[in-house]
Amino acid sequence: MTIFDLFFSSELPITEGDETRVGYYAGLIESLFFVTEALTILQWSRWSDHVGRKPVLLTGLFGLTLSMISFGLSKSFWGLVISRCLAGLLNGNIGVLKSMMGELADETNIAQIMALVPITWSTGGPMLGGWLSNPHERFPTIFGQSEFLKEHPYALPCFVAAGYCVFVWVLTLTCLEETVNVRRLSKSSDTSAIVDESTPSDQVQDPLTLKQILSYPRVVLAVLNYAFLSFLDISFRALQPLVYTTSIPYGGLGLPPPSVGVALGAFGLASGAFQAFVFVHIYNRLGPKTTFRVAISTYLPMFILFPLMNLSALHGGLNLLTWIELALQISLYVLMDMGTINIYIRASAPNDRSLGATNGLSQTCVSITRAIGPAASTSLFALSLQRNLLGGNLVYVVFAAVTVCTIFVTRYLPEDIWHKT
């Protein structure tokens, strides 16, 4: 909902019409989701190890439905805050979903399955939001007389998203099979004994405690890399709509919301096609570590392209060069890193019964970094503009440096994923 956070924030009285202040509030709203998610996601994931995956998935979908409806009806800053916090508190499904996908996969098809996760993030949502927002203006013959949609210009895309969640909830309830045999789960996960990493996995098939899971260096290494990646990713995605919609004199491109939705939707389609048809071949050819490092390296030119696009727009408006730079940025953001790091996280789990807790631990750490990322990136963007730090470009220098640090951290990953002994 990053793009909605931005558009809502820009129209609320709290910004007082000052474009340079939009970044502060848009980043705050986006970060609150991950703050509340970090407080609960580990508990949801560990609970799924004991009661099964489906109950948690159904709860998460129900919470997301309520949040989307509430978000579409919000007319105040605090309404947006409550909606996002509600989604974070009930969003226990992301770590559980990855656990379930890992349980359905094996070494022969894990890359194909994990490649599907980024597709669902990037395809459809941005384009749908940009296309259906302000429907009374975009489709006056159909919605022009609707006072409700005039008063709630973002209700339609939120309601469509909520309807999709209801549809998926029904499919999950009726068609999805449980991957955890709850009756076989032992209560011995309450033990506090530290398990040696050389212990054969077939001898340790009960859910482990958090302390036990953290005693495995491979878990810590995989989670650390995931946290760095997530900080870069969420910061970039928070800056994207902000830079695209901010007027050219203030460091942006001055694009209208529908155009931003189309641009982000084009990224989603390109990324989805890449994941479906190209990622697996690159992964099999280069291996997980090289694939991950190459993907992380693309963030460097992606951040640098932000000021270059603005520079082109300042001197020639939205000319051909600006659009070429925009297309290049979108093309570079193909999310090979997410599929690869999910494979590392799955492989780092001490045993199959601790996969949910391992994913929950990783998602908790990631939620913390994602809570920091939007607020940090958008606030630094606003601060760079207000104080003209490095010509308003300090934010991009900082994140280029963070990218270099992340590349350094990836060098400690193994060339091949871990195998349970």
N, C-alpha and C positions, 0 to 999 in steps of 0.2 A: 504493500500500500504506500510505498515511498512517494510515488507521483501524486497520490491523493493528499498525503500529508503536506506536500509542497503547495498544491493548488489551494487547498483549504486554508493553510496558514497565510498565504498571500492575500486572501480575501477577508480574513478576520480583522476586526477593529484593533486587535492587539498590536498589529504591525504599524498602524497609523500611516499606511501608504508608503512606508520607507522600504524600498527594495533591499537595502543592505541589511535589514533586520530579519528578513524572511528566513534566512538560513538558520538563525538561532532557534526559532520556534519549530520549523520543519524537522530539524535534527533532534530536538528534544522529544517531539511526539514519536518519531521513529525509534528513538533509543528506549523509550519507556516500555515498548513491547518486549524488547530483549531483556530489560531489567527484570520484569515480572516473569518472563519465561525462565530466566536463570534461577529464580527462586523455587521453581516447581518441577522443572523438566527431569532432574535426576530422580526425584521421587516417583514421577510417572513411569520412567523407564525401569526402575527397580521393581515397581509394582507389577509391571508387565511380565517380569521374570517369574512372578509368583502366581498371578491370576490369568495370564495369557495376554496376547497382543490385541485381540479384537476389542475388548472392553475399553482399553485406553484409546484406540483409534476412534471408536465411536464417540467417546467423550470429547476428544479433541475436535472432531468434525462438528459436533453440536455447539461447542464453544465458539468455533470460528463462524458458524452461521449467525449466532447471536451478535457477535462482534461486528460482522459486516452490516447487518441490519441497523445496529446502533450507530455505526459510523456514517451510514448513508443518511440517517435522520438527524445527525448532530448539527447544531447551529452555533456552537460556542467552542472556545478553546478547551474548556474542561470536559465537554462532551466528547471531543476527540481523544483526550487523555484517557477517560474512562473506557472508551471503546477499545483502544489499543491495549490497555492494561488487562482488560477482560480476555482479549485474545491471547495475551502472553500467559496468563494464569492457567488457562484451560488448554493451551497448545502443547499437550504432552505427546502429540502424535509424530513429530518429526524424528526424534530419536528412535521411537518404537517402530516407525515405518522402515527406517534403515535396518533395524535389527531383523525385521520380518523379511526384507529383501535379501539380507545376508543369509538367512536360514533357508531361503528358497534356492539359493545359488550354490555352485561348487566352483572349483578352480578352473573349470573349462568355460564357464559362462559368466563369471563374476563381473568382468569388464563390460559385457553387453548389458547386464542388468543395472549396474551402478551408473552407466551412461544415461539411463532413463531419468534419473533424479533431477539433473539440471534442466532437462527439457521442460519438466512440469513447472519449474520456477519461472522460466523466461518466455515460454510460448503462450500467446493469447492475452494474458493479463494486461500488460501495458497498452496494447492496441485496443483492447476492449474498453479500458478505462478512458483512453483519449477519445475514442469514437463515440461512446455513449454518454459522456459527461455533457452537461448543459444541453439536454436533448430538445428543449423548447426553442433553442436557437439553431441547432444543427438540423433538426427535423420539424420545422414549424407546421407543416401540413398535418403531422401526426400528433405532436405533443405541444403545439403552440398555444393551445387553450388550457393547458393543465396548470392550474395555480400551484398545485402540490410540487410539480417538478420545477417550477420557477422559484419556489421557496427552498427547494432541496435539489440543487442542480446536479449533485453527485449521487442521488439516491438510486437512479436507474442502474448504473454499473454495479453498485453495491448489492442491489437486490438480485441482479442476474448472478453475481458471484455466490450470494447466499443460496439461491435456488440450485446452483450447481453443487454446492456443499450438501444440500438435502438429498440430491440425486445420488451422490457418492456415498452418503450415509446409508441409504437404502441398499445400494449395491454391496457395501461392506457387510451389512447385517445379513443379507440373504445369500450372497455368493462367495464371499471370502472365507477360506478355511483357516482355522487356527493353526499356527505353526509350533506352538508350545504345548506339550502334553502336561497339563497342569497337575494331573493326578500323580505324575511321577516325580514332581518337584519335591525336594527334601527341605526341611526347615533348618538344615545344618548350616545355612548361609549366615546364621547369627554367630558362628564361631569366629574367634579373633585370631586364629593361628595364621601366621604368615606362610604362604605357599612358596616353596622354592621354584624358580623359573624352569628348572630342569625336570620338575614333576610331570610325568606323562599325563596328557590331557584326559585319557580315558579313565584315569584314577581319580580325577577331580571333576565331577560332573554336577556339582551343586553350585548354585549362585554364590559367588564370593562377596565378602564385604568390601566396602570402598577402600579400606586400608589395605586389604589383600590385593585388590586390583592395582592400586598405586605402587605396590612393591615390584611390579613388572616394568623394567626400564622401557620396553618397547611401547607400552601403553602411554607412558609419559612423553616419549619422543613423538609418537603419532599425534597425540592431542596437542602438543606444542606447535607442531607444523600446521595443524588444522586451525588453531587459534590465530596464528600469524596470517594465514591465508584469509580467514574470515574477516579479520580486521581490514585487510586491503580490499576485499571484495565489497563489503558493506559500505566502506568509505567511498569507493568509486561509484557504487550505485546510488549513494545519497547525493554525490556531487553531480551526477549525470543530469537529472531533470532540473536541478538548481541552476547549473551553468547554461543549459539549453534554453531555459525560460527567462533568465535574467537579461535585462536589456544590454545591448552591445557596449554602451559607455561604462557600464558597471561590471564588465568582465565576462559577459555571457554572449549568447547568440540571438536573444530576443525572439525565440520561436513561440508561437501560440500553443496552448495545451494540446489541441488535436494533432499538430505536427510532431510534438514531442511523443505523443502516444504512438504515432505511426513509426517514428524513428526507433523507439524502444521495442515496438512490435516487430520491426524488421530485424533488429538484433535477435529477438527471440526466435524468429523463424530461421534465421541463419544459424544460430547456435543449435537449435533443435535438429536441423538437417545435418549439421556437422557431427553432433553426438550420435545420430542414428547411423550415419554412413561412413564416417571417417575415423572417429575416435578409437574404435576397437583396433583398427589396422595400425594406427600410430602407436597405441599402447603395446600391441604385440611385437611391433618392430623395434621400438626404442626401449621398452621396459618401463616399469612404474616410476623409477626414480628420475630418469631422463625426461620422461613425459611430464612429470610434475614440475621439474625445474624449468623446462622450456615454457610451460604454461605460466608459472610465476613470473618469469622474465618479461612476459608481454605487458605486465602492469606498468613497467617503466615507460615505454612509448605511449601507453594509453593515458597516463597522467600528464605527460609532456604535451600531448595533443590538445589538451584543454586550452592553455594559453596561446598555442599556435592558431587554433581556430578563431579565438577572439581577436588575435592580431590580424588575421586575414579579413575578418568581418569589419574591423576598424578601418582598414585601408580600402576595402572594396565592397563592403556589404556582404550579404550572403551570396557570394560569387561561386564559381565552379570550384576554385581551390578550397573554399570552406567546406563545401559538400564532399569533396574528395577526402579531406581530412576527417570529416565526420564518418564517412563510410569506412575509412581505414580503422578508426577507433572501434567501430561496431564490429568489424571483421576480426579484429584482434581478440575481442572478448568472447571467446568460444567455450570457456568453462571446462577445458580439459582437466584443470586442477581439481575441481570438485569430485568428478568421478574417480580420479586417482586416489585422492586422500581418503575417500570413503572406503576404498579397497584396503588401504593401509589400516584404517581404524578397525575394520572387520577382522583383519588378520591379527591385530594386536590383542584381541580378546583372549584372556587366559584359557577359557573353555567356552563351549557352546552355551552353557547355562548362565554365563556372565556376559553374554553379548549385549543384552538389554542394558545392564548397568554400565558397561563400557561405553556404549553409545550415549547413554544418559550423561555420563561424566564428560565425554567429549562435547556434547551439545550444551552442557552447563558452562564449560569454559568458553565455548564459542559464543554463547549468548552474552556472556560478560563482555567479550571483545566487540561483539556487534552492538551492545548497548553503548559502548564508548565511541565506536566508529562514526555513526551518523552525527552525533552531537559534536565530536571533535572536528570532523571534516567540514561540516557546514558552518560551524562557529568560526573555524580558522579561515574559511572562505570569506565570511562576513568581516572578520577582523582584518584580514589582508586588504580588503577593499576600503574599509573605513579609515584605516591608518596608512594606506598605500605602502604596505610592507613589500619590498622588492617589486615595486610597481603593481602591487595587488596579486603577485604570483607566489607569495611565501607558501601558501597551502600546497602547491604542486611540488615545490622543492622538498618540503617535509615528507610528502608521501612517496616521492622518488627515493628518498633516503630510507624510508621504511621498507620499500621494495627491495633495496639492496640488502638490508638486514635479513629479510625473509629468505632471499636467495642463499645467504650464508647459512641459515638454520637448516635448509633442505639438504645440505651436504652430508649431514649425519644420518640420513635415512639409508637403509640398505638398498642395494641394487635390485634385489628381488624381495617380494613380500615375505613376511615371516610365515613359517609353517609350524603347526602344532606338532610337538614331538611325541 
